[in-house]
């Protein structure tokens, strides 16, 4: 009889959540939701020296941003909090002591200096580095600074069937007597994860490929304790475009950075799912429900996944354009509030924002771009600054540009209705009247009223800015030209 699916995400709070780490959480979550099982979050905070302040909060924030919820844990204010290994130390002490009593583990008193000298000598002699079992048969007892090591079998082999990689075998002679309990009283990952996975009835362990080499140690512990091991599935590593390990030089690596930059969680979910999993060789866009429906371990690849930032940007742009107008405004406003210059009055006028944002909706790849000078910044500032060279078309003289602006200002001042249709009806014939191309007129006006050479459609932009603002900026442009004459 198959056991109910119970999986866990067990990050160490030694830094902000890496996209590869979150991909692991997401695959576990998808598997649990597809199987009608349980997804558990367990913070493995036993590496005290490397613990980073705020990392746990960052990990949980990353999960919540993506909509990854968990099913059980210590109840806190009506919600489930994650499990923390630091709150379970007595369990690890008791069970490691049992192994010592049964002769399956031992106290090691070797100093850090001796271990460093040992490794240096092994390296000099071109030998594999690993503990030399100096204390293995000395029968030493507990003492300050001592650790507990596992008595690894010296002969034979350890095999496993990985749900992604198939059958894998390790020779026991290649493994050293690894530490179970550190000198500070905290367990290593090897000990704590085995005990917790057993006690929490974890059925499947989906984790990063880097843990495959540690799996024989874990299987030995399962056997020693008399526990039934879970099914293991080691996920493919994520690489950058140059096929090296994903790092800062490839772009953001923390999931929180992508949230900060304004990527949509649904786009990031879709993108992460394709880092090692696929439905077929052509499908790329999936809703969360579709991912849950189709996800399976059998569809996870053995080969490395490539994190392609261009593809992420393309996918996020698609999801951005699929947002309903009101939803786009709802998501974009916090980025405008945060990123527009300090001189812009807040809170922003929501009615005005609802006129501005539709003009840039099709051009935005991330929400973080909405407050940029190039897209919307000029809609919210009283003063705009630009080089005069932008204003002067290369085929027009300075005085001709001044004439264009003065004539346009006079005509625009006479308009009673300042909307897109009225502006187009006025300005298109004006180019012919002045003996210039329409593009020259529009380019000159665009720079005068926005300070930019490329903007949303000119007439719609001018309508949103309003008559008074447009005339004021055209007058400022004329003044700039006069200062040079």
Secondary structure, 3 states (H helix, E strand, C coil): CCCCCEEEECCCCCCCCEHHHHHHHHHHHHHHHHHCCEEEEEECCCCHHHCCCCHHHHHHHHHHHHCCCCCECCEECCEECCEEHHHCHHHHHHHHHHHHHCCCEEEECCCHHHHHHHHHHHHHCCCCCCCCCCCCCCCCCCCCCCEEEECCCCCCEEEEEECCCEEEEEEHHHCCCCEEECCCCCECHHHHHHHHHHHCCCCEEEEEHHHHHHHHHHHHHHHHHCCCCCEEEEECCEECCCCCECCHHHCCCEHHHHHHHCCCHHHHHHHHHCCCECCCCCCCCCCHHHHHHHCCHHHECCCCEECCHHHHHHHHHHHHHHCCHHHHHHHHHHHHHHHCCCCCCCCCCHHHHHHHHHHCHHHCCCHHHCCCHHHHHHHHCCCCCCCHHHHCCCCCCHHHHHHHHHHHHHHHHCCCCCCHHHHHHHHHHHHHHCCCCHHHHHHHHHHHHHCCCCCCCHHHHHHHHCHHHHHHHHHHHHHHHHHHC
